[in-house]
Amino acid sequence: MGKSLFLTGDSGEGKTTLLFECLKPFRAATGGFYSQRLIDEKGDTAGFRLASVKEEWSPIACYREGLTNIFLRRTKEGMVSFPEVFQKEGRRLLSVQGDDKFILMDEIGGVELLIPEFMEVVHDCMKGPVPCIGVIKSRKNYALMMSRNGGNPSASHLRDELEEAVLNNQNNQLLTFSRKDEEAVRKKILKYIREGI
């Protein structure tokens, strides 16, 4: 039947940080991925990388040659996407390994929406026996991303369909997060994790 908890809300409010803090004691029992923002020597965004939760949890890292699983890379012509990262590594990271008690998806709602093979696995995970926890990009953040990086603005309906899939299952929770509500949301996340363990 599936049981998922997702956060949504404005950028920079601390959604990922809060999830990492809550899941830290259960890191060894957590599978999935998070999006790692890569910065250049000036501190500007150089791209984004699909990182395994089994790695050191570091939402921001310095871009360097040889990094693997970069799915968005800034070039002189703008952002270039590499869908094969989601088709291969993304699908692998969402497969349950050993004693995984949770699958982290942080965050869903960008270029991966246009990759059917990956999104099929996302939806399968949300229906599966291992609880999913993560972040869904808000409508506002999706629109900002499209205006900033370019892309396919007509794909916003795919983001909405993902949100609806979460809301249509009464076992799921979609929490809108802002910093002022941090403690209330933290309590809900910790309750969800305790029930999942």
N, C-alpha and C positions, 0 to 999 in steps of 0.2 A: 504493500500500500504506500510506503514511503512516508518519511517524516523529515521535513526540511525547515531550517530557520535561515532566513536571509535578511540582511540589512540593506537599506537603500538610503539615499540622502545626498546632501551637497558634498562636493569635493573638499578635502582638507579638514573635515570635521573629526577624523580619527576612527573611522569604521574599521579599517584593517588593523590598526594598533590595538583597538579594543578586542577584536577577535583573537589576535595573537596572544594578548595577555590572558584571556579566558582559557584558551586552548593549550597554553604553555605546559601545564602539568601533564597533559595528555598527548604531548607531541609525538611520542613513540607510537601511539595508537591512532594517529591521524594520517590519512592519505590525501591525495589531491594536489592542488597547485595554488600558487598565487602569482599575480602579475608584478614583476619587479621593474620599477622605473629606472632606466639607465641615464646617467647624467654625464655631460662632457666636462672638460677642465674648467669651464666657466660656470658650471652649475646648471646649464640649460638641459632640457630633456633631449637625449640623443636617441632614445628608443625605448622599447619595452620587451621584456623577456619573460617567458613562461618558466617559472621556477618550481621545483618540487618542494613540497613541505618537509621532505626528509633532509633538505639542505638547511644551512643556517638561515634563520628567518630575518631577512634584511630587505625591507620593501624598496629601498633605494640603494643602488650600487653604481660605481664608476664604470662607464663603458670602456672596454678594452678589446683589442683584436683577439679572436679566438674564443670569445664567449659563445656558448651554444644556446639554441632555443630562443633566439631573438625573433619575435613575430612582427614587430614594427621597428623600422629604422629610419631616422631622419637623414635625408640626402639633400643635395642642393635643389633638387626638383620637388622636395616635400617628403612626406612620410610614405614609405614603401612597405607593403605588408608581405608576409611570408606565410601563406595559409597552410603550407605543408607542416609547419610546427604543430598546429592544432590537429591536423589529420593524422599525424604519427604520434608525437610525444604527448600531446594533449589527451588523446584517447588512452594512451598507455597510463598516464598519471591518474586517470579516473577509474582505472581498474582496481578493485579492492585487493589489497595485498595482506596475506596472513591474518593478523589479529586487528586490522584496522577497525576502529569503532566509529570513526567519523570520516567523511570526505569533505575537504575544504575546497571551495570554488571562489576564489577572490582575484579578480572580479569578473563577472559575466555581463556582457552587454556592449561589446565593442565589435572589432572586425570578425570575431569568432561567430557572431550571429549569422554570417553569410557562408559558414562552412557546415553544410548539412550533416556530414559524417560525424563531426564533433558534437553538434547540437543534439543529434540523436542519442549520443552517449550521455550527454548532460541530462536529458529527459529520462533516459533509462535509469540513471543514478538516482534521480529524484523519486522514482517509483520503486526503487530497490530496498533491500532490507537494512542497508547501512545509512544512518542519518547523514544528511548533507547540511553543511553550514557554510555561509559565504556572504558575498555582496553582489547585488544586482545594480548595475549602473542606473541611476535615476533618469527620468525623461529629460530633465534639465541638463544633466551632465552629458547625456547622449547628444543633445542638440549642440552644446558647447564644443564637444569633441568633433562633431561634423564640421562646424564652422571654423575651428582652429586647424584641423588636420586634413580636411577634405574627406571625401568618402561618399557613401551612398545614403543620402538622407532619407530616401524612400524605404530604407530597411528599418526605420524606427518601429514599424508594425511588428517586426520580429522581436524587438525588445519588449514591446507590449504583450505579445503572445507568451513570452517567457514569464513575465510577471503574472499574467492571468493563469498560467499553468500552476504557479505556486499558490495563488489565491483560491483556485478551484478545488484544492484538496484541503479538507477541514483539519487534517493533521499538521499542516504547514503553518509557519508564521512568517510574515513579512513586516519587519519593524522599520519605521522611518526614524533614522538616527540623527540627532544633533547634539552638540557638546553639552547643552544645558540639560539634556535627558540622560546623560551618560550613566549615572548610577542606576536608574530605573531599568535601562536597557541591559546593563551589566548583569543585574539580578535575573532578568529573563533568560539571558544567554547561559548563565551558570546553572540555572534550573534545567534548561534544555540539555546541557551537557551531563548533568547528574542523572537525568532520566535516560539519556543515551548510553551511559556506562552501566 
